[in-house]
Amino acid sequence: MNIKNLMSMLEARHPGEHEYFQAVGEVLISIEDVYNEHPEFEKAQIIERIVEPDRIYTFKVPWVDDNGQIHVNLGYRIQFNNAIGPYKGGIRFSPHVTLSTLKFLGFEQTFKNALTTLPMGGAKGGSDFDPTGKSPNEIMRFCQAFMLELWRFIGPEIDIPAGDIGVGAREIGYMYGMNRKLTHENTGVFTGKSIEYGGSLIRPEATGYGAFYFISQMLKNIGTDVKGKTVAVSGFGNVAWGAVLKATEMGAKVITISGPDGYVLDRDGVSGEKIDYMLELRASNNNVVKPYAEKYGVPFIAGKKPWEVKVDIAMPCATQNELNGDDAQQLKDNGVLCVAEVSNMGCTPEAIDLFIDNKILYGPGKAVNAGGVATSGLEMTQNAMHLNWSAEEVDTKLKQIMVNIHEQCVKYGTREDGYINYMKGANVASFLKVAKAMVAQGVV
Ligand code: 2IT
């Protein structure tokens, strides 16, 4: 495998898709050795095939706002790879969404889903629609307009979307409703549904819960635990909420949450009703955290990220590349023990290199946040069986899956000096699974 040639080929083919190149580059560097040990992969041209999505749907989404004004957004669904199971992955509504964003996410999703041990391929979709400041009716009309196109491409054994940034249970409900109307079927084709119509208990909490289960495994492995540790969380949405809930329950203290406007520093810890208040902030659709600081009388640091605060554990829970090389240096200077990406590709390559060079525990998003999609897989299982599991049953399975992902990272990422390169471990374990499935199924 010649990584340089491969990357030049991709860059010539897809000019300007930097996030996609970043995600692909990281995986190629991690898997180079193992790829070269498997001549059957090279013979089947697995790399050339795995870096390109199977297909991309792009569509126009016209919709009408409350004042009668017409808007046109772009919609996408990227079906990346279904070698190990039907396409599966979230939908993101954000003005920052481009084709490159969704391609990086779909690529990551393919490997993340392989790590979960469940049979799910990788996909991602979304729109450049900005939910900030939109009324509930505008959100509903946009979701319905989006589904008028998307419904043709999905199905419970074909492609199963879910939420991501800007898409929660409310948006899933509107999309599911329109899909049901158009198809005359009630098949559970989305995950992240509300409990009344086929959703799974624990799914809303699952990404954050799973992340903290993973962190507790990382710390256990170096002979310590999460009790009494201080935590910086970025973001304040669904994923951050689940992480704060579990961190607090397990005896750690979360002292920051953040939004695009800045971060809140709550030295007493984000706990109790303050955690519920995060849900109110998200539901308000204003995309700011400052009201938390005003309500609870704690400092608000405008325009800054929480990585300047001294903590034991850093959990980026907002969006890609939210933690850069300078942030990583600051965390290191402050003695951080563990950095776990809960957002997808939350750290830049410079930040990751710094953590690994300094033997700081670093967990990549595709391992740390896999509990979300894993629980989506459990929701699909329940839907297929037409029954509901209890919260305890789902939580026990989620915990087991996170322990298993941690074991896979240890198996493939432990260096000779004993340090665990979780990035390498996660990439190698998941690549091997997808690559072997592709070889077995021939050139298709
Ligand atoms: O990034 C992710 O794994 C998600 N947004 C969840 C995907 C899913 O299908 O549950």
Boltz pocket constraint, residues with backbone or C-beta under 6 A from the ligand:
constraints:
  - pocket:
      binder: B
      contacts: [[A, 88], [A, 89], [A, 90], [A, 91], [A, 109], [A, 112], [A, 160], [A, 161], [A, 162], [A, 163], [A, 164], [A, 165], [A, 191], [A, 344], [A, 369], [A, 370], [A, 372], [A, 373], [A, 374], [A, 376]]
      max_distance: 6.0
